Amino acid sequence: MSFVLKTNENAPIFLASIDGTVMASYENSIIYLYNTLVGRDPDQAGFDYWLDQLDSGSIELGSVAEALISSPEYSNVKEGI
């Protein structure tokens, strides 16, 4: 999986490109990361937390991916549990 963050001169947000799929909003990016990395939609609390962090500028989108990859849930999905 490749993960690249880039700015779009026409939009005030970051765009994420994962395996060639570009997400143009934080909302779509969070949903895509959850589905791709842990095999499910985000729960409301997790979605709201990450969206608040991204909207406030406290973190970048790569931090969401890193957190999911570091989670036990990712390990279980990767191992097929």
N, C-alpha and C positions, 0 to 999 in steps of 0.2 A: 504494500500500500504506500502510495506517495501522498504526502500532505504538504501543500504549498499555500502560503498566505500571500495575497497580493492586494494592492489597493487599486481601486477603479477610479479614474479621474472624474467620471460622471456620477459617482455615488459616494456618499460620506461614510460608507462602511467597508469593512474588509470582505473580500470574496474568498471562499475556500474552494480549492479544487482537489478533489480526492479521486484518483483513478480517472481523471478526465471529466468528472461530474462537477459542475460549478453551482454552488449555492449562493444566491444573492441576498440572503437575509440571515440574521442570527437564528431566527426561529427555525427555518428550514435546515440550517447547518446543524443545530442541536439535534433535531429529529433524525437527520441523516447519520450523524455520528453514533447516536444510540443504536439505530437499526443496524448499522454496519459493524460496530464494534461489540455490542452486547446482545444483538439479535432481538431487540424489542423497542417499542416506543418508550420515550421517557415518561416516568411518572410525573404527575403535576408538580410536586415539590421540587424534584430535580430539575425539571424544565424551567420553573420559575427562578430557582437559585442561579442556574447558569445564565439565563437571560438577564437577570439583574446584574450579575457580575460583568457580563459583556457590555451591556448598555451603559454601565457606570464607568467603563474603561479600566476597571480593576484588573482585568485579565484580557488576554487575547484568545482567539478561538483555538489555537494550538494547545493552550492549557486545558481546555475541556477534553480534547483528544487524549492528552497525556494522562489526565485523571482517570478517564475511562479505561485506558490501556493498563493502568496501574491497579485497577480494581480487581477484587477476587472474582467478580462476575465475569469479567473479560477472560480471566484465566480458565474459569469453568466452561465458558463458551468455546474457547480455543481448544480445550482438551476434549470437548464433546460431552461434557457432563450435563 
